[in-house]
Amino acid sequence: MTDPRPRGPVVENWTVPPRPENIALEGRHVRLEPLDAETHAALLHPAFEGHDEVWTYMPVGPYASSAQFHRWMREMADSPDHVFVAIYDKDRGAYGGFASFLRIAPEAGSIEVGFIAMAPRLQRTIAATEAMYLMMKWAFEAGYRRYEWKCDALNLPSRRAAQRLGFSYEGIFRQATIVKGRNRDTAWFAAIDAEWPALNEAFQLWLNPANFDADGLQQSSLSDLTRLVRVASDPVLPPR
């Protein structure tokens, strides 16, 4: 007798994607390099000095000394649970931050981007957006089905960034964890492979030099370009 209960569709023509390793990605404005403490710690630490707010919602930091920062980076670069990249801003000729693939589950086709720290000089730049695009592009072209973004529910800039980048809002996990002795509710966002072609087109349109005037001001916003792709928007705040 056939079981009448509903089930999800059969996943066809899909194979388990590879884990990210030694990720190196190049764009017009940014270069992503495998994070190496010996190479990048001394170059990144000055970018974060005096900007403790960068670490407010991070599970680590701020770091009072370059030695502390180097020690943490060495541990993270060797972590089997994270694949970090250093972000080099080609427009400014300087390293401005780092990001990571984490919660990597190839058997489920799921991967998360997170542990993102961008110094003020990198924030709200074309390079910063292109860095996020290149990581998303790698994940979907490698064969992942689901690309996740999670953040502290109180971190409104991160929630806004998720929407702008085309992630759909999926809800709040209440009391999800404890960070630096404080409760953290976690906001969940994700994009899936069926949305990638439209998201890819949106990013390419936004990153096209023709989208910026002589002063570098955008003609079309990325939020507008990704709005039709998102199946659910964050109800807390409108996208920019």
Order of alpha helices (4+ residues) and beta strands (2+ residues): beta-beta-alpha-alpha-beta-beta-beta-alpha-beta-alpha-beta-beta-alpha-alpha
